[in-house]
Amino acid sequence: MSDQKIAQKYEEIRIQYEKYIQGLDFIEAWWVAIWEEKLKRLSQEKELLPYRNDIKSIIRNLPHLKEKIKKKDASMKSMNVEKIRVEYQKVQNSENTDEEKTQQISDLYKKLCLVWKTEWKEWWYGENPLAVRNIQEQLPDDFVDFFLEVIQKYIPIYQEFQKNSSKSIEPQKYPLEEIIEKYIQTFSVFGMGKTAEKILLWGQVDSKVAKNKFPWAFTSYQYGTPSFTLLQYCEGISSVFTLVHEIWHALHGTFSQVQKAPVYHTPFCIAETASILSEIFFFDQNFSENKEAKKYFSNSLFTAIFYQLQITLFEIEAHKSMKYEKYDFLEIWKKVSKKVSWQEWNPNYWTQIGHIFYNPFYCYSYIFGAISAVSIFLKYKKWEISPEQIQEFYSLGSSLAPIEILKKYDIDMKNSDTYEKVFKYLQEISDM
C-alpha cells in the first residue's frame, strides 16, 4: 500500500472515530446532570468502592464538562483537532520539500496551539496548557509544575553523561529464543512467568521482520480481551529492550483485568512506569555486566527523562507563544534543545514528533514513568517491596490515582529526596 493510500485510509478512520466519540457525548451530559454531592456519596457506597477512583476523576472534571456542554455546538468547527491531526499526517506523507513541510507543519501546529488557547480556556481549563493532560493523567497541576521544575535541576548530570558517552561498542546479536527464555525466568520471581510465557509463545506477539510492516513497536490491550504486541525483532540490543518494554505493556493489561472496566486502563504515566520498571528488572538480572547493554540501557533511561523533558518544554514554550500572537517554533526548539541537551539540534526536528499533535504533553508521562520505576526498583532491592507487591502493582489498573499508587509502596513523588536517589542510581549504572 502506498503512503498516499495509507494517509487516505488513516483519514477515513480518524473521521469515523470522531463520529463515534461524538456519539458518546450523552455520557458527559449524564454526569453533569448528577450533581457533585450525589457523586461524592456514590463514591462511598460499598458496592461502588471498586469504581471510586473513576468517580473521583469525574468529580474533578465536572466544571470543565459543564462548560464544554454549553459551548459544544460552536466549538472546534474551524480548527477541529482531529482535522489538524489528519492534515499533519497528509503533510508527513507528501512529496513536498523539507522546507515546504516545515512551513505547513508550523502552520498546523499554530492552529493546534490556538485550539488550546481558546477552546480549553472557555471550558474552564484556564491558562495552563498542560491542564487537560494533567486531568487525563490524574495528576494535580501544582504537582506537575513541581515535578518538571525538579527534573530541570538535574540537566547538568544529563549533559555530563552526553559528553562521556560517545565511545562506541561492538554490537552483538541476541537470538529471540534466548531472550524469551531470560524474560520468562526474570519475571517468574514475581509469579508472572507463566503469563509471560503464554503471551510470548501462544500467538499474542508478532515479532517477525517483514517488509511494509508497521515500523514501530505497539501493544494493544483492552478490557475483556487478550493483549497483543506488534514489533520487528532484529536481534540487536535495542530490539531486546523494546521487546521487554512492549511485552510488559501486554502483561500490565493482562493482570489489570481483575479491575472493573471503568478503572481498567491506567493513565499513561503509570503505564510507562510499568514498562520501564520491567526493563530495569530485566537489565539488573541479565545484562548488568554487559557493556553494550549497560550503555544502551543507561542512555535509554536518560533519554526517557531528558529527551522527553526537551519535548515537553518545547510544547510549553510553543503554547505560551500564542499569548503574544507570534511564534517561531524553529527558534523555540533550538533554544530548548540547547538548554537541555547542551547542543543545538536540527531546528526542524520537532516537526517529526507526532506526539505533540496526537497526544499533546504526553511526553512527560515517560519522565514520570522513569522516575517512579527506578524508585520502585530501589525499594525492591532493599527488600522494602516484596515480589508479591510487584505483581499487585501490575494489577491495580486505575483503581487509584498515580500518586496514591506510589504511596502504597512508600514512594513520595512530592519529596525531592525521591529524585536525588533516582539520579544517584543513574550515575552509578552509567559509570559517572
C-alpha positions in Angstrom: 0.0 0.0 0.0 1.4 3.4 -1.0 2.0 6.2 1.5 -0.8 8.2 -0.2 -3.3 5.3 0.3 -2.2 4.8 3.9 -2.8 8.5 4.6 -6.2 8.3 2.9 -7.2 5.3 4.9 -5.9 7.0 8.1 -8.1 10.0 7.4 -11.2 7.8 6.9 -10.6 6.0 10.2 -10.0 9.3 12.1 -13.3 10.7 10.7 -15.2 7.6 11.8 -13.5 7.7 15.2 -14.6 11.3 15.6 -18.2 10.5 14.8 -18.1 7.6 17.3 -16.7 9.8 20.1 -19.3 12.5 19.4 -22.0 9.8 19.6 -20.9 9.3 23.3 -21.5 12.9 24.3 -24.6 11.9 26.2 -22.4 10.3 28.8 -20.8 13.6 29.7 -24.2 15.3 29.9 -25.4 12.5 32.2 -22.5 13.0 34.6 -23.2 16.7 34.7 -26.9 16.1 35.5 -25.9 14.1 38.6 -24.8 16.9 40.9 -21.5 16.7 42.6 -22.7 15.9 46.2 -24.5 12.9 44.9 -21.4 11.6 43.1 -19.4 12.0 46.3 -22.0 9.9 48.2 -22.0 7.3 45.4 -18.2 7.0 45.7 -18.6 6.0 49.4 -21.2 3.3 48.8 -19.8 -0.2 49.4 -21.0 -1.6 46.1 -19.2 1.2 44.2 -15.9 1.1 46.0 -14.1 -0.6 43.1 -15.2 2.4 41.0 -14.2 5.1 43.5 -11.2 6.5 41.6 -13.2 6.7 38.4 -16.0 8.7 40.2 -13.3 10.9 41.8 -11.9 11.6 38.3 -15.4 12.6 37.0 -15.9 14.9 40.0 -12.6 16.7 39.3 -13.6 17.1 35.7 -17.2 18.3 36.3 -16.5 22.1 35.9 -14.9 21.6 32.5 -17.7 19.2 31.4 -20.4 21.8 32.2 -18.7 24.5 30.1 -17.9 22.0 27.3 -21.6 21.0 27.0 -22.7 24.6 27.0 -20.4 25.5 24.1 -20.4 22.2 22.3 -22.3 23.4 19.1 -19.9 26.3 18.5 -16.7 24.7 19.4 -14.0 23.3 17.1 -15.7 23.9 13.8 -12.9 25.8 12.0 -10.0 24.3 13.8 -11.1 20.8 14.7 -8.3 18.9 16.4 -8.9 15.7 14.5 -8.8 17.5 11.2 -5.5 19.1 12.2 -4.0 15.7 13.0 -5.2 14.3 9.7 -3.7 17.2 7.8 -0.4 16.7 9.7 -0.3 13.0 8.6 -1.0 14.1 5.0 1.9 16.6 5.0 4.2 14.0 6.5 3.3 11.5 3.7 3.5 14.1 0.9 6.3 14.5 -1.6 6.8 18.2 -0.7 10.3 19.5 0.0 11.5 19.6 3.6 11.2 23.4 3.6 7.6 23.2 2.4 6.7 20.5 5.0 8.3 22.6 7.8 6.2 25.6 6.9 3.0 23.6 6.6 3.5 21.8 9.9 4.3 25.1 11.6 1.0 26.5 10.4 -0.9 23.4 11.6 0.8 23.4 15.0 -0.1 27.1 15.4 -3.7 26.1 14.8 -3.4 23.3 17.4 -1.9 25.7 19.9 -4.8 28.2 19.3 -7.3 25.5 20.0 -5.7 25.0 23.4 -5.7 28.8 23.9 -9.3 29.3 23.0 -11.4 26.2 23.5 -9.7 24.8 26.6 -9.8 28.3 28.3 -13.5 28.5 27.5 -14.0 25.1 29.1 -12.5 26.4 32.4 -9.1 24.8 32.0 -7.5 28.2 32.5 -4.2 29.5 31.1 -2.2 26.4 31.9 -1.7 24.5 28.6 -0.9 21.2 30.5 -4.2 21.3 32.4 -6.0 18.9 30.0 -3.2 16.4 30.1 -2.9 16.7 33.9 -6.6 15.7 34.3 -6.1 12.8 31.9 -3.1 11.7 33.9 -4.9 12.2 37.2 -2.1 14.5 38.4 -2.7 17.9 40.1 -1.4 20.9 38.3 0.8 22.1 41.2 2.4 18.6 41.3 3.3 18.6 37.6 4.8 22.1 37.9 6.9 20.9 40.9 7.8 17.7 39.1 9.1 19.4 35.9 11.0 22.0 37.9 12.8 19.4 40.0 13.8 17.4 36.9 15.4 20.5 35.3 17.8 20.8 38.3 19.4 17.6 37.1 20.1 18.7 33.5 23.8 19.1 34.2 24.0 15.4 35.0 22.5 14.6 31.7 24.8 16.9 29.8 27.8 15.3 31.6 26.5 11.9 30.6 26.3 13.0 26.9 29.8 14.3 26.9 31.2 11.0 28.2 29.0 8.5 26.2 30.4 8.8 22.7 32.6 5.7 22.9 31.3 3.0 20.5 31.0 -0.6 21.4 31.0 -3.6 19.1 27.3 -4.6 18.6 26.3 -8.2 19.5 23.4 -10.3 18.4 20.8 -11.6 20.8 18.7 -14.5 19.4 15.0 -14.2 20.2 14.7 -17.7 21.7 17.5 -16.8 24.2 15.8 -13.5 25.2 12.4 -15.1 25.6 13.9 -17.7 28.0 15.6 -15.0 30.0 12.4 -13.0 30.1 10.3 -15.8 31.5 12.9 -16.6 34.1 13.2 -13.0 35.2 9.5 -12.5 35.8 8.9 -15.9 37.3 10.3 -14.3 40.5 7.2 -12.2 40.7 4.8 -15.1 39.9 4.3 -13.8 36.3 6.4 -16.3 34.4 3.6 -18.5 33.1 1.5 -15.5 32.0 4.6 -14.1 30.2 5.2 -17.5 28.5 1.6 -17.6 27.3 1.8 -14.1 25.8 5.2 -14.8 24.2 4.7 -18.3 22.8 0.9 -18.6 22.2 0.4 -16.2 19.4 0.0 -12.9 21.2 3.2 -11.4 19.8 4.2 -10.8 16.2 7.9 -10.1 16.3 8.9 -11.1 12.7 10.8 -8.7 10.5 8.7 -8.1 7.4 8.6 -5.6 4.5 5.9 -2.9 4.7 5.2 -4.0 8.3 4.2 -1.3 10.8 7.7 0.2 11.6 7.2 0.9 15.3 6.6 -1.3 18.3 3.0 -1.3 19.6 0.9 -3.1 22.2 -2.9 -3.3 22.3 -4.7 -4.2 25.5 -8.4 -3.7 26.2 -10.7 -4.8 29.0 -12.0 -8.3 28.5 -9.7 -9.2 25.5 -6.2 -10.7 25.2 -3.3 -8.3 24.8 -1.4 -8.2 21.5 2.1 -6.9 20.7 3.5 -5.9 17.3 7.2 -5.3 16.7 10.1 -6.2 14.5 12.8 -8.1 16.4 16.2 -7.6 14.7 18.4 -9.3 17.3 20.1 -6.0 18.3 20.2 -4.7 21.9 17.5 -2.1 21.1 15.2 -4.9 19.9 15.8 -6.7 23.2 14.7 -3.8 25.4 11.9 -2.9 23.0 10.5 -6.4 23.3 10.8 -6.3 27.1 9.1 -2.9 27.2 6.2 -3.8 25.0 5.5 -7.3 26.4 5.2 -5.7 29.8 2.5 -3.4 28.5 0.8 -6.6 27.5 1.4 -8.1 30.9 0.2 -5.0 32.6 -3.0 -5.1 30.5 -3.4 -8.8 31.4 -3.0 -8.5 35.2 -5.2 -5.4 35.4 -8.2 -7.5 34.1 -9.1 -8.1 37.7 -10.3 -4.5 37.9 -13.7 -3.2 36.8 -13.9 -1.8 33.3 -14.0 1.9 34.3 -10.8 1.5 36.3 -9.0 -0.9 34.0 -6.9 1.5 31.9 -4.2 3.3 33.8 -3.1 6.8 33.0 -0.1 6.9 30.6 2.3 7.8 33.4 1.6 4.6 35.2 1.5 2.5 32.0 5.1 3.8 31.3 6.1 3.2 34.9 5.2 -0.5 34.5 7.1 -1.0 31.2 10.2 0.9 32.2 10.3 -1.0 35.5 10.3 -4.2 33.6 13.3 -3.0 31.6 15.1 -2.2 34.8 14.4 -5.7 36.3 15.5 -7.4 33.1 18.7 -5.4 32.8 19.6 -5.9 36.5 19.1 -9.7 36.3 20.6 -10.4 32.9 22.8 -7.6 31.5 24.3 -5.5 34.3 27.8 -6.7 33.3 27.2 -6.5 29.5 29.0 -3.3 28.3 26.8 -2.9 25.2 23.6 -3.4 27.2 24.8 -1.1 30.0 25.5 1.7 27.6 22.2 1.3 25.8 20.1 1.0 29.0 21.7 4.0 30.7 21.2 6.0 27.6 17.6 4.8 27.4 16.8 5.9 30.9 18.4 9.3 30.5 16.5 9.7 27.2 13.2 8.7 28.8 13.7 11.6 31.2 15.6 14.4 29.4 14.7 14.0 25.7 11.0 13.8 26.8 11.7 16.9 29.0 13.0 18.7 26.0 9.8 17.9 24.0 7.6 18.9 27.0 9.4 22.3 27.5 9.2 22.9 23.8 5.4 22.4 23.9 5.0 24.7 26.9 7.0 27.4 25.3 5.2 27.0 21.9 1.8 27.2 23.6 2.9 30.3 25.6 4.0 32.0 22.4 0.3 32.1 21.3 -0.3 34.5 24.1 1.8 37.1 22.3 0.3 36.3 18.9 3.7 35.5 17.5 5.5 32.2 17.0 8.8 30.9 15.8 8.7 27.2 16.6 12.1 26.5 15.0 13.7 29.1 17.3 11.9 27.7 20.3 13.2 24.2 19.5 16.7 25.5 19.1 16.5 27.3 22.4 15.1 24.4 24.4 17.4 21.8 22.9 20.4 23.9 23.8 19.2 24.3 27.3 18.5 20.6 27.9 20.9 18.8 25.6 23.9 21.1 25.7 23.9 21.3 22.0 21.7 22.6 19.2 19.6 20.1 17.4 18.3 20.3 13.8 15.8 23.2 14.2 13.3 21.2 12.0 13.5 18.1 14.1 10.4 19.0 16.2 8.2 18.6 13.1 8.8 14.8 13.2 7.5 14.4 16.8 4.0 13.0 16.3 3.2 13.1 20.0 2.8 16.9 20.0 -0.1 16.6 17.5 -1.7 13.3 18.6 -1.1 13.4 22.3 -0.1 16.9 23.5 2.1 16.8 26.6 2.1 13.0 26.6 5.9 13.1 26.8 6.0 14.0 30.5 4.4 10.6 31.2 7.7 9.0 30.2 9.6 11.2 32.7 7.2 10.3 35.5 7.4 6.6 34.4 11.2 6.6 34.6 11.4 8.3 37.9 8.7 6.2 39.6 10.1 2.9 38.0 13.6 3.5 39.3 12.1 4.4 42.7 10.1 1.1 42.9 13.2 -0.9 41.8 15.4 0.7 44.5 12.8 -0.1 47.2 12.7 -3.7 45.9 16.5 -4.1 46.0 16.4 -3.0 49.7 13.7 -5.6 50.4 11.2 -2.8 51.2 8.9 -4.1 48.4 8.2 -7.8 48.0 7.7 -9.8 44.8 4.0 -10.2 45.7 3.7 -6.4 45.8 5.3 -6.0 42.4 2.6 -8.3 41.0 0.0 -6.3 42.9 1.3 -3.1 41.3 0.8 -4.5 37.8 -2.8 -5.4 38.6 -4.0 -2.1 40.1 -5.2 -0.5 36.8 -6.5 2.9 37.6 -8.2 1.9 40.8 -6.1 4.5 42.5 -4.6 7.8 41.2 -0.9 7.6 40.2 0.5 9.4 43.3 -1.7 7.2 45.5 -0.5 4.0 43.9 3.1 5.0 44.6 2.2 6.0 48.2 1.2 2.3 48.7 4.8 1.5 48.4 6.1 4.4 50.4 7.2 6.4 47.4 6.6 10.1 47.8 6.8 11.9 44.4 6.4 15.2 46.1 9.6 14.7 48.0 12.9 16.0 46.4 14.8 13.1 48.1 13.0 10.7 45.8 14.6 12.3 42.7 18.0 12.5 44.4 18.0 8.7 44.8 16.9 8.1 41.2 19.7 10.3 39.7 22.3 8.7 42.0 21.3 5.3 40.6 21.5 6.7 37.0 25.0 8.0 37.7 26.1 4.6 39.1 24.9 2.5 36.1 26.4 4.9 33.6 29.8 4.9 35.5 29.7 8.6 36.0 
